[in-house]
Amino acid sequence: MAAKPQQDHFLIRIEGLVQGVGFRPTVWRIATEMKLVGQVLNDGEGVKIQLAGSVEEARNLLSELRRQCPPLARIDTAEITPLGQAGPFEGFQIAKSTHDRKSAGIVADAATCPECLDEIMDPADRRAGYAFTNCTHCGPRLSIIRAIPYDRKNTSMASFEMCPACQAEYENPADRRFHAQPNACPDCGPQIWFETLDGRLDADAITVAVNKLKAGNILAIKGIGGFHLACDATNSEAVKMLRQRKARDKKPFAMMARDITQIKRYCTVNGAEEASLTSKAAPIVLLEKRQDASALPSTLAPGTHKLGFMLPYSPLHHLIMADLDHPIVLTSGNLSSEPQVISNDAARQKLHSLVDGYLMHDRDIVNRVDDSVVCHSASGQLVMRRARGLAPAPIRIAFHTNRPILAMGGELKSSFCLLDGNQAILSQHIGDLDEPFTFTDYQKMLNLYLKLYDFRPEIIAIDSHPDFKASQLGQKLAQEFGAELITIQHHEAHFAACLGENEAGFSETKALGIILDGFGLGTDGAIWGGEFFVGNLSSRQHVAQFSPHALLGGDKATQEPWRNAYAHMTAGLTDEQKQVYANLPIFEFFRQKPLAVLDRMLETGLNSPLSSSAGRLFDAVAACLGICTGRQSFEGQAAIELEATAMPSMQTANPYPFEILEEGGAGQLSFAPMWGPLLHDMMGGKAIPQIAANFHLTIAEGIVAQAQLIAGQHGLNDIVLSGGVAQNTILRETLGEKLGAQGYRFLLHHQIPPNDGGIAFGQAVIAAQR
């Protein structure tokens, strides 16, 4: 096409997830088809299009880009700016990128696209059966990147030189592999192999792995963001052996199925759930068990009514599952409490006693990325773990800050957040920082993100708990960077996370925050967890809480539900009532404990701090009902099993009594009046599921009553729910229904976890508003 001198010149600036996702070739293709003249390039802000032509042509190009946006791309903003007369362009070109700043988004790892899947399943294709097939529409991103710009030399693919055929694809803007950095084929890319505990086998690795799984073996499989442990999910002995070897008593196992049809044999799947399963993120989705799903052993997810399923999200997984007629367990490859193993040597060293063999490959995993976990209910999607496929996609906020902010997050389910301009980068789930290896990984990932985004914080936000490792690191970094240090109360950060996600709380308008959580240090030095706030992102007032009860044995109370039952029942029952119900199993359990010592602890407060924790109240009732009494084998077990027990009986639930008190000017929501009637129902032989349902409705009714009282006093219309206990589907849906019927706007989490995985985002938006 001949040059067109002296035309109007327009700049189209596009920001969002537009780099490394095939966006420039899409611009090139559409512009060429429209016979436009100009160029497109990447820079530190996103994508820049220079167009010589009319404003109508610029608008038409932008409209087509929105309509034909590549699968992994996301257009957040697009602006057309006139620049006057343009110099001549030769046709439409893809120009060399510039990276003066490092603010363009990093794309999350993405599930195999349909085109690549067709290729690996086509015997005639040159990538038939190749486990590392990818293109600009799919494949690894965060898990392989070491630096920005996202070029091959800055990834773990640097050591694999492309063959002529792959190089030709990479250089052709009409090819979907144009500038696909992990592009490879069997001739030039990474390879897989199978190892027994004694050494490498000279055989087809996929065939060996499939046969081992069918034979009941446990395998370590190297995936996108880490190793998984796998076994046949229908083989009860294999599942039992995996639990024994991993010392994982009852925590549910995630599974991978070949396709949606296979999942539907075991679970009900609605449209929203299917959309999540088949999305580019391909998360684990928690699904309702079918009552006739007898082919799966109950030991996969004991005590819960849901199963966690995901679909294959890499070519390697597709190749394995293609030859299996049943799902497999696919759980994190790690020793108990440690982070997921990512290197071959670490797998051989740490997983040796857990597995019967390894499916290995030689593409390094640079960054550990766990599987994301989501669930769906009437109120929409809830992200419980934001990781592979979701992080680190930027989260846009409703205001702009000029001071770069680093928020360190909490201690459990940790993540951190970078906030600059109007976008927040929330890291993937990292884990519990009280485990040394996890804290090391947290520091590694934080250093990587600071490097990737060329990020120098001017403000660092930390949790108010002085013993949290993230808070201590934040204090150290504030000194190193010369940054302002801001301390933020734990539950206020939960409140702010939900406000920020819903683009609320940025004005003078105030909302009511209901934060139902397990643990957080309060502003009064007490342990909070069932809190009510009035405020917005600028300021918050603590107005009410669940009535505090003693945590018998301190941290032990978070692990042993019976301790909470004893504390709550001692406070909530008269001596006469205790005599009446003395023959119930929970009282018989108590009599096996040193009651004189426990009573003295309650009287003196020795190692028994007061806590308003909602989580510990759920533990207390679960223990009382015999659902989970002695010791929890994983965090939240008692509450999860209590909810599962209650679910079938919610339609016939009736609430127990509760009481709203005024203590020192702040409201207290007391459930002490509940205990007598609850034990009366137990004594009378009422079914445990019905009592569990009654309890859930009691909590919901109590919260609604307290919320209405506060909202009326302060003239509030918006009500926010957050905190770890907000993951309870019964509570979330019941509160939404009851408060919605009263005309309130009920705000929930949909992108950001309500648990401590969202704390960093809340800290960041509070710090920005200050």
Secondary structure as UniProt FT lines:
FT   STRAND          8..17
FT   HELIX           23..33
FT   TURN            34..35
FT   STRAND          37..43
FT   TURN            44..45
FT   STRAND          46..52
FT   HELIX           55..67
FT   TURN            71..72
FT   STRAND          74..85
FT   STRAND          92..94
FT   HELIX           114..121
FT   TURN            123..124
FT   TURN            126..129
FT   TURN            131..132
FT   TURN            136..137
FT   STRAND          138..139
FT   HELIX           142..144
FT   HELIX           152..154
FT   TURN            156..159
FT   HELIX           164..171
FT   TURN            173..174
FT   TURN            176..179
FT   TURN            181..182
FT   TURN            186..188
FT   STRAND          192..196
FT   TURN            197..198
FT   STRAND          199..200
FT   HELIX           205..214
FT   TURN            215..216
FT   STRAND          219..222
FT   STRAND          227..232
FT   TURN            233..234
FT   HELIX           236..246
FT   STRAND          254..256
FT   HELIX           260..263
FT   TURN            264..266
FT   STRAND          267..268
FT   HELIX           271..277
FT   STRAND          284..289
FT   TURN            291..292
FT   TURN            294..295
FT   HELIX           298..300
FT   TURN            302..303
FT   STRAND          306..310
FT   HELIX           315..321
FT   TURN            322..323
FT   STRAND          328..332
FT   TURN            336..337
FT   HELIX           344..350
FT   TURN            352..354
FT   STRAND          357..361
FT   STRAND          373..377
FT   TURN            378..379
FT   STRAND          380..385
FT   TURN            389..392
FT   STRAND          395..407
FT   STRAND          417..426
FT   TURN            433..434
FT   HELIX           436..452
FT   TURN            453..454
FT   STRAND          459..463
FT   TURN            466..467
FT   HELIX           469..481
FT   STRAND          484..488
FT   HELIX           490..501
FT   TURN            502..503
FT   STRAND          511..521
FT   TURN            523..524
FT   STRAND          527..535
FT   STRAND          540..546
FT   STRAND          549..550
FT   TURN            552..555
FT   HELIX           556..559
FT   HELIX           561..572
FT   HELIX           575..580
FT   TURN            581..583
FT   HELIX           585..590
FT   TURN            591..592
FT   HELIX           595..604
FT   TURN            606..607
FT   STRAND          610..611
FT   HELIX           614..624
FT   TURN            625..626
FT   TURN            635..636
FT   HELIX           637..646
FT   HELIX           647..652
FT   STRAND          659..663
FT   TURN            664..665
FT   STRAND          666..670
FT   HELIX           672..674
FT   HELIX           675..683
FT   TURN            684..685
FT   HELIX           688..714
FT   STRAND          718..722
FT   HELIX           724..727
FT   HELIX           729..741
FT   TURN            742..743
FT   STRAND          745..747
FT   HELIX           756..758
FT   HELIX           759..769
//
